Amino acid sequence: MKYEQLAKDILSNVGGSENVEGLIHCYTRLRFTLKDQTKANKEAIENLKGVSAVMISGGQFQVVIGNQVSEVYDAVVSVGNIKVAKEDNSEEKAEKKGSFVDVISGIFLPVIGTMCACGMIKGLVALLVFFGAFTDKSTTYTILQGIGDSVFYYLPVFLGFTAAKRFGGNPFTGMVMGASMVYPNILALATAKPIMTLFGGTIFKASATATLAGIPVVAMDYNSTVFPVIIAVFFAVKLEKAINKKTPAVLKSFFAPFITLLIMLPLTFIVIGPIVSILSNLVANGLQSFFGFNVIIASMVFGIVWQILIMFGLHGMIFPLIFMNLGMYGYDFIFPGAFAASFTQVAACVALAMLEKNEEKKSISISSAISALFGITEPAIYGVTLPNKKAFIASVISSGIGGLIIGIFNVKMYVMGGMGIVGIINYINPKTGSIEGTPYAVLAAVVSMVICFTITYIWNKKQPTKTVTITTEKNTIYAPIKGQVRPLDQCSDATFASGVMGQGVMIIPEEGVVKAPSNGRIETIFPTGHAVGMTTEDGIELLIHVGLDTVELNGKHFTALKKDGDTVVAGEPIIQFDIRGIKKDGYRTETPVIITNADDYSKVTPVSFDLLDAMKPLMKVENK
C-alpha cells in the first residue's frame, strides 16, 4: 500500500484508532472527529512528509493532504481498521456533531464533487451550443442538459440523504422527504390558482393554492432549494429517534419511518417549507441588496477573505448561499469575487519556484501550482505560500484586485462547476449561450496572476550579496558568518566540542548567510543545505555546520546557493538560512567551523573570540 507508513504515522499521532470517532475526507483534507483532541500531536503530524498542514475547525481535526487525499484516506481506514460505514443513532453522538459550520460542511461536502461535475457538463453544453456543435432545440442538447441539471433539480433528494446521515438519522427517510418535495404533482401546486391569501398586508403575505385536511398549504417550488429540506430533516431525525425508543425491535425497520413521514411531510408542506423558504428569500434578497449597494467593494472584500476562509476551514459555509442564489435567480453573484484566488496561488507558486534553489522545494512549488490551476488550492496555501507569508499576502491582495475587476463588470456565475481553469465555463449562461461575463472573468484572473507574480517575485527576490574581492593571506581562514566567536569546546554538541571532528571555533550567527571563508572548491553541500565541506586553495579542509541537529529540519530554513564541485572565491555566498525560523523550530544556531585535517598542521590558532563581521580573519594555521 503506497501510503501505508503515512497512514500509520497519522493514526499514531491522533491518539490511535481507538481515539477516532469518525473520519471523512473532502477534496484535500482528512477530517477526523476525535474522542479526545488533547491526545493528538498536531506538530508531529505537520512535520510528516505528505502532510501540508493541520487545522482544528468546527470540532474536526483536519489533516491537509492535497490531491492524494483519497488514497491516504483509504490507507488510514485500512491500517486503522476504521469502520467508516458504521451508523450511530445515539443521542449522545448526535450532540457531538460540532458547530453550525461543521454541520453545514458535513452535509454539502459529500455531494459537492458531483455538483461540480454536473455544473461542468452544463457549462460544456453551453460552450458547444455557442460554437455551433448543436442547437438548444436538438435532442443531444436535451439529454446532455438533463444530465447536467439532474443534481440541481433534485438537490433536496441529495441533501435529504446527507443531512439525515449528518444528523445521525436514517438517510433513506431523509431521501424520501427530499423526493416528496420535488414530486412533480406537488411542485405543480406552486403554480396553481390561489384559493386564498394568508397574512395579507404584511411582508409574509402568501397565497395558498391547496389544502391538506382542510389546512391551507402555501405550495413552494422546492427544486434546487437548500435550507427547507435540511431544516425539515433535522426535525424528522429527532422525531424518528424518539419513536424508535418506544418501538419494539421487530417493527423498527418500517414503523418509525412510517410515522415520521406521515407527520413530518405534512408539517414540512404546511409550516417548515414555507417559513424557511420565505426566510431564505429574505436572506437572498438581503445579500443581493448588499452586493447591489456596492458590488465592486463587496466582490473585492470577498476576493480578499476567500483564501483566509479556506485557511481556517470555514469556506464550506459559503456553498449553501451559492446554491440558494443559483436556485432562486439562476445565477450567483457571491462566488465570482473569489474566481481569481486559484490563479493567484498559481502565480505565487511559480514565482517561488523560479527563485528556489532547493530542487525538492522547487518541485513542491510546481506541483502545488498545477493543483491550484485546477482549483485545488490547499496544497499551495499550506505547503508553499502560507509558510512564506509574503507570498500568501501577495495572493490575498491580488485576489482582492481580481474581485474588484469582477465587481466593476458585475460578472455573474451561472453554474457551480469546477474551479480554477475549468471554472471559466461557469460564466457562460446555459440558457442564452451568452459569454458576456466570461472575458471579464478571464481578465480578472490574468491581471491578478500578473500582479501576484510580480509582488511575490520582488518581495522574495534576495538582493544579490555583493562579493567583495578579498586579498587573502596564505593559511588564513576568514569568518564565513557574521557573529559571536566562541571556543569550540563551548559548543553544546559533545562531538564537536571534543575536537574529534577537528580543530576550530564556534560562531553564533547574527546574519543568515554563509560565505566562502577562502578561495577554494566546494567538496560537499549536504542535501539538506545545513552544512558544507570545502577545500581551500592552500589545502585546508573545512566543515561549516550551521546549527546543531539541523539535519532533522530536512532542508527547511536552508537554501544552498552552490553545488558540489563549484569553485568559489573568498566572500562568495554559499548557503542562506533563516536564523529566526531555526530557533522557532527549537534548534540551536551554534555553527562550528572546523578544520578537519588539522593533524596535517603544526598549529591552529583562533585569531579572536569576539563579535566578528563576515570575512574578517578567523583562524590561522602553521605548516609542519
N, C-alpha and C positions, 0 to 999 in steps of 0.2 A: 504494500500500500504506500503510495507516494508520500503522503503527508502523515504517516503513522507516528513518527517521532514528534512532529509538531503537535499533533493531537494529544499525545501523552504528556508533553510539556505543559500544554494549556490546561488540561484536566488536573494535572498535579498542582498547578498554581491557582486554580479556582477552588481548591479545597477537596478535590477528588470527585468522582462520580456521585458519591453519596451526598455531596453538597449541592448537586444540580437538581433543581426542582422542575425546570423547564428549559428547552432550548429550541430556538427557531433561527432562521437566517434571512437576511434581506439581500440586496444586490452585493454588498461589500462587507457585511458585519455578521459575526456570530452574536446572537442576543441571548445571553444566559439570564434566567431567573434563578438566583441562588437562595438557598435557605438561610445562609449566614454570609453576608458580604465581607465581614471582617476576616474571614478565612482566606479570602482571595489576595494574592500578591500581585497588585497592579503593576508595580515597577518591573518585576521579574518577567511578566508576560510582555510588557512593552519592549523589553530587550531581546525577545525571541526573534530569530531570523524568520521572516514571513509574516510578522505582525507589524502593522503600521502604527497603531495606537490603541489605547483602551479608554473608553468613555463610560461613565456611570450616569445614566439618564433615565428618568421615568421608571425607576425601580429595576432597571435592567443593567446588567454588567455586559457592556458591548465591546467585543474584540474586533477591531477593524482589520480585515484580511486583504481585501481587494478582489480582483477578478477571480481568484481561485477559491472563493468562499464556499461554494457548494461542495467542492472536493474536500476541503478541510472539514466542513460540517459532516460529511459522510464518514470521514475518518474519526472524528470525535465521537459520533454516535456509535460507530463500530467498536472502537477501542474502549470506550466507557460503558458499552452495553446500555446506552440510554434509551429508554422506551419512549420515544417521542410521540407515538400514536396513542399513548395511554390517555384515556379520558378521566377527568377528575371532577366530579359533580358536587363535591362537598362545599358547604357554605364557607368553611374556613379558608379553602383555597381560593374561592371566589373573592374573598375580602383582600387577598394578597395580589390582586391583578395590577396594581400600580396606579399611577396618576392618569389624568384625563388624556395627556399627550401619549402616554404609553398605551392606553386602551385604543385610542383612535389609530395609532400606528399599527397596533396589532390587528385591527380589523381590515385596514387597507393594504398592508404590506403583502399578504398572500395573493392579492388579485392585481396589484399594480403592474406586474410584468405582463400579464395577459391583456390588461387595458392598454398598455403602451403598444403591444403588438397589434391589437385591433386598430388603435389610433394611427399607427404607421400604415396599415392597409388602407384606411380611409384617405390618408394623405397621398399615398401612392396612386390610388384610383383617381383622385382629383388631378394629380400630375399627368396621368395618362390621358385623361379627358382633355386637359389643357393642350397637350401636344397632339391631339387628334388620333390617338390609338383606337379609340372607340367613343361613342357619344353617350350622354346620360340617358338616352332612350333605349339603349341596347340591353339585351338580356345579360350580356357579360357584365355590364355596369350594375345591373340589379343584383346579380349573385355576389359579386365582389363587395359591393356596398353593403349588402346584407351581412356578409361575414364581418366586415369592419364595424357595423352598427350593433351587432348582436350583444356584445358585453355591455354596451352603454344603455341599450334599450331595456335589457333585462338586469340592469345593475342591482335593483333591490333583491333579486334572487341570490346573486353572488354575495352581496353584503349581508343578507339574512343568514346565509350559511356561516360566513366568517365571524359575524357578530355573535351568533349563538355559541360558536366554538370559543370565542374570546371570553364570553361571559360565563363559560362553564356549563352550558346547556346542550340540548340535543340539536346539532346543526341542521338536521333534516326538518325539524319543526320550524327553525328559522328560515329555511329554504322555502317551505310551503307558504309561510307568511309573505315572503317577498314575491313568490309566484302569484299569490292571490291578488296582490296589489297591482300587478301588471296583467292580470287576466283580461283579455280583450273586451268581454261584455261588461266588466266592471269599469274598465277605462272609458268605455263609450258613455257611461253615465256622466262623465265630466263635461261632455259637450251636449248633453240632453237639455231639453227645455226646462227652465227653472219652474218649480212648483210653489216656492215661497222664498221670501227674503228673511235672513236672520241678522240680527244686530244692525239693523238699518240706522243710518246716521252716525255710525262710529267707524273707526279705522278697521274694525273687524267685520265690517259688512260682508256677507257671503250669501250666495244663492244655493238653496238646497234643490237638488234635481232628483232625489229619490228618498224613500223612507225604508227603514228596517224595523219591522214590528211596530210600525206607526211612528217611529222616531225619525226626525229629518236627518238626511245624510247629505253633507257637503262633499260631493264627489270631486276628487282631485286627479290630475294626471300624474301618476307616480313613476312612470318610466323615466329613467336617468336621474331619479332623485336619490338623495344620500341619507339625510337625517331621519325622515319618518320611519323607515324600516329599522334603523339602528335603535331608536328610542322604543319602538313597539317591541322589538325582540328583547330588549333589556328587561321590560316588564314581563314579557312572556316567559323568559327563563326563570325569573323569580317565582312566578305562579306555578310553572311546571315542577320546580323543585319542591315547592310546598305541597303540591298534590302527590308527588312521588313518595313523600314521607308518610303519607296516610294510606297509600295504595298497596294492597297485597302484591307480593313479588310476581305472582302469576299474571297479574293484569298490567304491570308497569309498562310493558312494551308498547301498548296501544291506548290505555285508558288516560294516562297523563297527557299525551299529545292530543287526544280527542277532546278532553275538557279544555285544555289550553287554547286550541284553535277555535273552539266553539265560543269561548269567552273573549279571547284577545283580538280576533279578527274583526268582530263587530265593533269592539271598543276602538280598534285602530281606525276603522272607516268613519265612525261617528265622532270620536273625540281626538285621539292621538294624532292621526294623519292630518286632519285639517289644521289643528293648532300648530303642530310642528311645521307644516308647510307654510302657514302664514308667518310664523317666526322666521323661517328660513328666507322667505321673501323679504322680510324686513331687514335681515342681515345682508342679503344680497344687494338690496337697494341701497342700504347704508354704505356698503363697500363701493358700489358704483358711484354714489354721490361723492364719497371721499376722493376716489380717483378722478371723478368728473370735475371736482373743485379745482384740483391742480394735478392732472395726470402726469405731468413732467416730473414734479417733485416726488410724487408717490412712487412712480416707476423707478426713479433714481434711488430712493431710500430702499425699496425692495431689492434692487440690484446689489446694494451695499450689504444688506443684512442676510441675504440668502446663504452665503458661504459660512457666515457666523452661525446660522441656524443648523447647517449641516455639521459644523464643528461640535456643537453641543447635542446633536442627535434630535433636534426639535423640528426638523423640516417636514416630518410626516404629518404634522398638524395642519399644514397648508393644503394638502391634497383634497380633503373634503370640500374646502371652499372653491377650489378649482373645478372640481366635478359638479358642484352645485351651480356654478356660473355656466358651465358648458350645457348642463341640462336645462337651465332656465332661459338663457339668452342665445344659446347656440355658439357662444364664443366666451373666452376668458380674457380678462384684462389685467389679472394679477401676475401670472407667471411669466408673461413676456419680459417683464422687467429684469428677470434673472437669466434670460437667454444667453447673455454674453459670458456668464460665470464659468461655464465649462471651457470656453475658449481662452479666457484669461489664465486659467490654470495651465492650459497647453502652452501658452506663450511663456509663462513664468518658468515652467519645467524646461522648455527648450533653451531659454536664456541661461539657466543654471547649468544645463548640460554643456553648453558651449564654453562656459567658464571653468567647469570642473576638470581637474587634472586626474583625480582618482577614478579609475576605469569602472569600478563597481558602483560608485555613486553616480557616475555619468549614465551607466546602464539603467539604474533605478529611475533617474530623471526622465530618460527617453521612454521607458515602458509606462511610466505614470502619465506622460504626455499623451501617448497613444490611447490609454484608457480614458483620459479626460476628453479626448477628441470625440469619443463615442458616449459622452455624458456621465461616465463613472468617475467622479472627482475625488472620492475619499482617498485612494492611494496617493494622488498628487498632493492633497491637502495635508494628510497626516505624515506621509513619508518624505515629502520634499519641501513644500512651500511653508508650512507651519513651523517646522524646525528652523527654517531660515529666517522667519519673521518678516524680514524686509520684502521677500517675495510674496508672502501672504498679504501683507499690507498693500503692495502694488496691485495684486489681483483684486482685492476688495475695492480699491479706489477705481480701478479700470472697469470693474463690473458696474459700479455706480454710474460711470460715464456711459457705458452701454445702455443702462436703464434710462439715462437721460435722453439718449437718441431714440430709444423705443417710445418714450413718453412724448417727445416732440412730434413724432409721426403717428402717435396714437395707434400703435400696432396691436392687433388682436390675434389670439391663438384660437384656432377652430377645432383642433383635436389634440388629445393628450397622447402623443406618440412617443418616440424616443427623445433623448436629449442629445446635446452636442450636435455634431454634423448631421445626424439623421433627423434631428428635430426641426430642420429647415422646412420640411414638408408640413409641419404643424400649422404653418401660417398660410397655407393655401385653403381657401374657402371651398369645402367639398360640395356645397350646394350650388354655388355660382361658378366655381372654377377660377375665381379671381385670385391673382397672386399679388394684389395691391400692396400688402404689408410685407411680403417676403423679401424684396430688395432692401427694405429698411432694416429688417432683422439681420440680414447678411451684413449690411453696412455697420450696424451696431457691433456685430461680432468682430469684423475686421478692424475697425477703429480701436476697439477695446484691446484686441490682441497686440496691435502695434504699440499702443500706449503702455500696456503691461510689460511687453518685452523690453521696451526702451527703459522704463523705470527700473525694472528688475536688473537689467544688464548694467546700467550705470551705477545703481546703488551697491551692487555686489562686485563690480569690477575693481579689483585691487590695483591701486596706483602702483605702477612698476617701481620697485625699490631701486634707486639709483646705485649701481655698482661702482663704488669709488675705487679707482686704481690705487692699490696699496703697494708701497715698496716694502717687500717682506725681507726680514733678516733670516739668514740660514739657521735651521734648527730652532725656529721660534714658532710657537702656536699662538694664534690670536683668538680672542674671545668670540665664539660663534653666536653668542646671545648676549644682549644687554641684561645685566642682573647682578645680584649679590653673590660674590665668590666665597665659597667655604671650603675648608679642607675635606678631602674625600672621606676621611674616617668619620665625619659627622653625618654622613648620608644615612637615611632611615632604613635603607636596604642593606642587610648584613653582607650580602655577597659583594656589592660594590664597595662597601666600607672596609671590608677586609683586605682589599687590594688584590684579591685573587684574579680579577679580570685585567689588572694592570694598574699603573700609577696615574694619578691625575688630580682633578679637582671637581667640585660640585658647584653648579650655578643655580640660583633660584631666579628664574626668568622674570623680567619686567616687560619684555616685548615678545610677541609671538612669532618670531622669525629666526630660523637657524641659518646662519651664513657660513660659507666655506671658511674655515679658520686658517687656511693657507692654500697656495696653489697646489693642485693635485688631481686625483682621479677618484670618482665615486666607485667603490667596490660593491657596496650593497645598500639599497634603500629597502628597508623592510616593507612588505606588502601593506602593513597597517599604517605606514608613514610615521611611526613613532620613534624610529631610530635610523641612524645612518652610519655606515662604516666607510672610511676613505683612507687613501694613502697619499701623503704629501709628496711633492717633488723631491724632498730630501729623504724620502723613505720612511717617514714616521707614520705608523699605522694608528688610526684614531677610531674610537667609538663614541658617538654622541647619542645619548639615550634620553629622550625628552619625557620626563615624568617617571614615576615608579609604578610598575604593573599596568602601564597604559596600553600594553598589547591587548588587554582584555576589552578595550574600547573598540576593537576591530576596525580601526581607521576613523572612528567618529572624532571630530575636532581636529583632524590632521589632513594636510594636503601636501603631497610630495611634488616638488617642482622640478626634480631631476630624476633620472633613471640610472640603473646600473650601467657602468662603463662611461658615463659622461665625464668630460674633463671640465674642471671648474677653476676659476681664479679666486683668490682671496677676496672675501666680501660678497661673493655671489650667493643670492638666496637659494637654499636647498629645500627647506621644509617650512611651511606655515602652519601654525597651530593656535588654537583658541584657549588661552590661559583660563579665562573665566569658565568656559564650558567644561574643561578638565576638572577644575576644582568643584564645580557644581555637581559633577557626577561622582564626587568622593575620592578623587585621586590626587596624590601629591605631584607637584610640578618640579621637584628637585631633579636637576638634569646633570648626571655625571658626564664629564668629558675626560675620556680615558685614553692613555697611550698604551695600546695592547701589546706592543713589542718593546716595552720599557727595558726588558732584560738585555736588549741589544745596545743599550747606552749606559754610560758610567753614572750618570746623574740626571734626574728630572727635577727641575726647580720651578715651583709656582712663583710668578712674578709678584702677585699681590692678592691679599684676601680683603677685598673691598668692593664697593659698587663700581662696576666697570661698564663702559659703553662697549657695544659690539665693535670688534676689530681693534681693540686695544690689546697689547701684549699680555698673554695669559700664562704661558709656561715656556721654559727653555730647556733644551736637552743638551747634554755634552757627550760627544763620541768617546768610546773607549780608547 
